[in-house]
Amino acid sequence: MSTPQLVVHHDKELMAQAAAARLITKIVDAQASRGSASVVLTGGRNGNGLLAALAAAPARDAVDWGRLELWWGDERYLPEGDPERNDTQAREGLLDAVPLDPKRVHTMPASDGPHGDDVEAAAAAYAEELARAAAPENHGAVPTFDVLMLGVGPDTHVASLFPEHPAVRETERTVVGVHGAPKPPPTRVSLTLPAIRAAREVWLLAAGEDKAEAAAIALSGAGEIQAPAAGARGRARTLWLLDSAAASQLPRSLYPPASS
């Protein structure tokens, strides 16, 4: 797995704008080289902030939205259209404003869907969808995502992988149901660390003073069971995108400018 690189921006607005510009470039480059691009979205205030910045970016029209595959890193297991679902927030922030191919937008199952209250069945269905999309050259049960984005929680959780919870210990399955999450709602669907690590690039987003301790812990050599963000690594690149508040507890030696 790749060694983390850090980029620190002055504030969360600049972080979101810079991350949006970086993502546009990655998508356009992937489409130019392979014909399509694959991105995993994250929710939360930083993920939604990035989508809002992307919606407002003039360069968004450089993306061929019809050739973009969208996946999610996790989802709150709530009814379709619930305002707390990550996909609902993503549609409001960006997706409804761009010409995506609906067949390439892979939302995670909802609690009022065919699986009902069985979140494990919902997770297995999403794992099957990922496996169908994986090409032989991916050498695994998920596609090789171009960029997989994750928000970092104040407790170091990423996706819905919380410290010491069973989901963060999973080594075989690519998607799991999460029960008893310490952050509401308690029932969720999440990619696992093995699925996350299939991505070419993993970007971890953290802004605000409440993320400073989490960033310091995850980047100080903590284990992934105690600090799930520490285990989120990309095959080619792991990029931490922070604002100055979230980086405030890091030693300056940890964040030289990352190469573009």
Salt bridges, closest charged atoms under 4 A:
ASP61 OD1 - ARG60 NE 3.86
ASP64 OD2 - ARG67 NE 2.69
GLU69 OE2 - ARG104 NH1 3.39
GLU69 OE1 - HIS106 NE2 2.61
ASP74 OD2 - ARG188 NH1 3.90
GLU75 OE2 - ARG85 NH2 3.76
GLU84 OE1 - ARG76 NH1 3.78
ASP87 OD1 - ARG85 NE 2.97
ASP101 OD2 - ARG104 NE 3.76
GLU120 OE1 - ARG173 NH1 3.55
GLU120 OE2 - HIS179 NE2 2.96
GLU129 OE2 - HIS106 ND1 2.72
ASP146 OD1 - ARG34 NH2 2.01
ASP146 OD1 - ARG200 NH1 3.03
ASP155 OD1 - HIS157 ND1 2.65
GLU164 OE1 - ARG169 NH2 2.94
GLU170 OE1 - ARG173 NH2 3.05
GLU201 OE2 - LYS26 NZ 2.88
ASP210 OD1 - ARG45 NH2 2.62
GLU224 OE1 - ARG197 NH2 2.41
